[in-house]
Amino acid sequence: MTRLSSERLLVLALAASLAGCATTRTEIASTDDAAVLEGTEWRLVAAPGEASVPDVGPGAATLRFEAERFSLGGPCNSHTGGWSRDGMQLRLGGEGAAIASTRRMCPPQIMARETALVQAMMAPLTLGFDGPFLQLRAADGASWRFDSRPPVANAPRERIVQIAGQRAPCTGIAQQLCLQVRTQPGAPWELHYGDIEGFDWQVGVEYVLRIRETTVANPPADGSGRHWQLIEVLDSSQD
């Protein structure tokens, strides 16, 4: 069976994200309030070149400032160091940009998100507030947006998934055949109970899809706890 390479899957996902997120930049209000910055858990909700960022789980990230140190949890590793502020200019890691990080390895897309953010943290960032949001902007214009509010329970989110060309036996109320899916290249296939709304699966064809996922409150015994709706087919190939 011909499989999609991990590089191709990630390139397709990034290209689709870039195509779908052309937005007009808005200026951030200069609310100079250190009390808002410190002691708040800032949750990453937008990153350069990505249509969506996970609220929780793999790839999610939170940023926190205390009196003398900052801590960044995720998207893969934990990072900490000193920080200073001069007006709306923020410097992380102190004058020497000394940021201590763990060395865990994560899937390529998550590592790319983390590398871009940590590298930007090595230089001064422009700080901005807009209601519940914090924005950190690098000198090249790249920006990261954080939210002080907790994630909304059961909020829809977009995902990139790969669909196998063959179904596999699964058991609900009765024996049936389920789609085989995965969200990371090379990861084991997982069973997806039920169909994908708007998607016409064909046997013998592997797909890369962008889907919208919502949580099903009370799924049937032979159904999935996740409802998937097709946004677009990014790629397909014969297995």
C-alpha positions as CSV (number, residue, x, y, z in Angstrom):
1,M,0.0,0.0,0.0
2,T,1.3,3.4,-0.9
3,R,1.3,5.7,2.1
4,L,1.5,9.4,2.4
5,S,4.8,10.6,3.7
6,S,4.9,12.4,7.0
7,E,6.6,15.4,5.3
8,R,3.9,15.5,2.7
9,L,1.1,15.3,5.3
10,L,2.6,18.2,7.3
11,V,3.3,20.3,4.2
12,L,-0.3,19.9,3.1
13,A,-1.6,20.7,6.6
14,L,0.5,23.9,6.8
15,A,-0.4,25.0,3.3
16,A,-4.1,24.5,4.0
17,S,-3.8,26.5,7.3
18,L,-2.0,29.4,5.5
19,A,-4.7,29.4,2.8
20,G,-7.5,29.5,5.3
21,C,-6.3,32.2,7.7
22,A,-5.7,35.3,5.7
23,T,-6.9,38.0,8.1
24,T,-6.5,41.7,8.5
25,R,-4.1,42.7,11.3
26,T,-5.6,44.9,14.0
27,E,-3.7,47.0,16.3
28,I,-3.5,45.9,20.0
29,A,-4.6,48.4,22.6
30,S,-1.7,49.5,24.9
31,T,-3.2,48.7,28.3
32,D,-0.2,49.0,30.6
33,D,-1.4,46.9,33.5
34,A,1.3,44.7,35.1
35,A,-1.3,43.2,37.5
36,V,-3.1,41.8,34.5
37,L,0.0,40.3,33.0
38,E,1.3,38.7,36.2
39,G,-0.5,35.9,38.0
40,T,-2.7,35.1,35.0
41,E,-2.6,31.8,33.0
42,W,-2.4,32.8,29.4
43,R,-3.5,30.1,27.0
44,L,-2.1,30.0,23.5
45,V,-4.9,30.4,21.0
46,A,-3.2,31.5,17.7
47,A,0.2,31.0,16.2
48,P,1.8,32.1,12.9
49,G,0.8,30.0,9.9
50,E,-1.8,27.9,11.8
51,A,-5.5,28.0,11.3
52,S,-6.1,26.7,14.8
53,V,-4.2,25.7,18.0
54,P,-5.5,23.0,20.4
55,D,-7.0,24.2,23.7
56,V,-5.9,21.2,25.7
57,G,-3.8,18.1,25.2
58,P,-0.8,17.6,22.8
59,G,0.3,20.9,21.2
60,A,-1.5,23.2,23.7
61,A,0.6,25.8,25.6
62,T,0.1,28.1,28.6
63,L,2.2,31.1,29.6
64,R,2.5,32.5,33.1
65,F,4.3,35.5,34.6
66,E,5.2,35.8,38.3
67,A,7.2,38.5,40.0
68,E,10.6,37.5,38.8
69,R,10.1,34.5,36.5
70,F,8.0,33.3,33.6
71,S,7.0,29.8,32.8
72,L,5.8,28.4,29.4
73,G,4.2,25.0,29.5
74,G,4.1,23.5,26.0
75,P,3.5,23.2,23.2
76,C,5.9,20.2,23.9
77,N,8.4,21.1,26.7
78,S,8.5,23.2,29.8
79,H,10.4,26.5,29.6
80,T,11.3,29.0,32.4
81,G,13.5,32.0,33.0
82,G,13.6,35.6,34.2
83,W,11.7,38.4,32.5
84,S,11.7,42.2,32.3
85,R,9.5,44.8,30.8
86,D,10.1,48.3,29.5
87,G,6.8,49.9,28.6
88,M,5.4,47.6,25.9
89,Q,8.7,45.9,25.3
90,L,9.0,42.5,26.9
91,R,12.3,40.5,27.3
92,L,12.1,36.9,28.3
93,G,15.1,35.1,29.8
94,G,16.7,38.3,31.1
95,E,19.5,40.2,29.3
96,G,21.2,37.0,28.2
97,A,17.9,35.4,27.1
98,A,18.7,32.5,29.4
99,I,15.7,30.2,29.0
100,A,15.9,26.7,30.6
101,S,13.9,24.0,28.8
102,T,13.3,20.3,29.0
103,R,14.3,18.1,26.1
104,R,11.2,16.0,25.3
105,M,10.6,15.1,21.7
106,C,7.1,15.6,20.2
107,P,5.5,15.1,16.7
108,P,7.0,17.4,14.0
109,Q,4.1,19.9,13.8
110,I,4.1,20.5,17.5
111,M,7.9,20.8,17.6
112,A,7.8,23.4,14.8
113,R,5.2,25.4,16.7
114,E,7.4,25.3,19.8
115,T,10.6,26.1,18.1
116,A,9.2,29.2,16.4
117,L,7.8,30.5,19.7
118,V,11.0,29.8,21.7
119,Q,13.3,31.3,19.1
120,A,11.1,34.5,19.0
121,M,11.4,34.6,22.8
122,M,15.2,35.0,22.5
123,A,14.7,38.6,21.3
124,P,12.6,41.5,22.6
125,L,8.8,41.2,21.9
126,T,6.2,43.8,21.7
127,L,3.5,43.4,24.3
128,G,-0.2,44.2,23.7
129,F,-3.6,43.7,25.4
130,D,-7.0,43.5,23.8
131,G,-9.7,42.6,26.3
132,P,-9.0,39.1,27.5
133,F,-6.2,38.6,25.0
134,L,-2.4,39.1,25.2
135,Q,-0.4,39.4,22.0
136,L,3.3,38.9,21.7
137,R,4.7,40.3,18.5
138,A,8.2,39.7,17.1
139,A,10.3,42.2,15.1
140,D,9.5,40.4,11.8
141,G,5.7,40.8,12.4
142,A,5.0,37.2,13.6
143,S,2.7,37.2,16.5
144,W,1.3,34.8,19.1
145,R,-2.1,35.4,20.7
146,F,-3.0,34.2,24.2
147,D,-6.4,34.1,26.0
148,S,-6.8,34.6,29.8
149,R,-10.1,32.8,29.8
150,P,-10.4,29.0,30.3
151,P,-11.2,26.9,27.3
152,V,-14.9,26.6,26.4
153,A,-16.1,23.1,27.2
154,N,-17.1,21.1,24.1
155,A,-16.2,23.9,21.7
156,P,-15.7,22.8,18.1
157,R,-12.1,22.6,16.9
158,E,-10.5,21.9,13.5
159,R,-8.1,19.0,13.0
160,I,-6.1,17.4,10.2
161,V,-6.7,13.7,10.0
162,Q,-5.5,10.8,7.8
163,I,-8.0,8.2,6.7
164,A,-6.9,4.7,5.8
165,G,-8.0,3.0,2.5
166,Q,-9.4,0.0,4.4
167,R,-12.0,-0.2,7.2
168,A,-11.3,-2.5,10.2
169,P,-13.6,-4.7,12.3
170,C,-15.0,-3.0,15.4
171,T,-17.7,-3.8,17.9
172,G,-20.6,-1.6,19.2
173,I,-24.0,-3.2,19.7
174,A,-23.1,-5.5,16.8
175,Q,-20.0,-6.3,14.8
176,Q,-19.3,-3.6,12.2
177,L,-16.5,-2.0,10.1
178,C,-15.0,1.3,11.2
179,L,-12.9,3.9,9.6
180,Q,-9.2,3.8,10.5
181,V,-7.8,7.3,11.3
182,R,-4.8,9.0,12.8
183,T,-3.7,12.6,13.5
184,Q,0.1,12.1,13.4
185,P,2.1,10.6,10.5
186,G,3.3,7.1,11.4
187,A,1.1,6.8,14.5
188,P,-0.9,3.6,14.9
189,W,-4.3,3.6,13.3
190,E,-7.3,4.3,15.6
191,L,-10.9,3.2,15.0
192,H,-13.5,5.9,14.3
193,Y,-17.0,4.8,15.0
194,G,-19.6,6.3,12.7
195,D,-19.1,8.3,9.5
196,I,-17.7,11.8,8.8
197,E,-20.4,14.2,7.8
198,G,-20.1,15.3,4.2
199,F,-17.3,12.8,3.4
200,D,-17.7,10.1,0.8
201,W,-15.2,7.4,1.7
202,Q,-14.0,5.1,-1.1
203,V,-12.4,1.7,-0.4
204,G,-8.7,1.6,-1.4
205,V,-8.2,5.4,-1.2
206,E,-6.2,7.1,1.6
207,Y,-7.2,10.6,2.4
208,V,-5.9,13.7,4.3
209,L,-8.8,15.7,5.6
210,R,-9.4,18.9,7.4
211,I,-12.4,18.3,9.7
212,R,-14.4,20.1,12.4
213,E,-14.7,18.1,15.6
214,T,-17.4,18.5,18.2
215,T,-18.1,16.4,21.3
216,V,-21.2,14.2,21.4
217,A,-22.8,14.5,24.9
218,N,-24.5,11.1,24.9
219,P,-23.2,8.9,22.1
220,P,-25.0,5.6,21.2
221,A,-23.3,2.4,22.2
222,D,-22.1,1.8,18.6
223,G,-21.3,5.4,17.9
224,S,-18.4,7.8,18.5
225,G,-18.1,10.4,21.3
226,R,-16.8,12.8,18.6
227,H,-18.8,14.1,15.7
228,W,-16.6,14.9,12.6
229,Q,-17.7,17.2,9.8
230,L,-15.7,17.5,6.6
231,I,-14.2,20.9,5.9
232,E,-12.1,20.0,2.9
233,V,-10.2,17.1,1.3
234,L,-6.5,18.1,1.4
235,D,-5.2,15.0,-0.5
236,S,-6.1,11.5,-1.7
237,S,-4.2,8.6,-3.2
238,Q,-4.7,5.0,-4.1
239,D,-3.3,2.5,-1.5
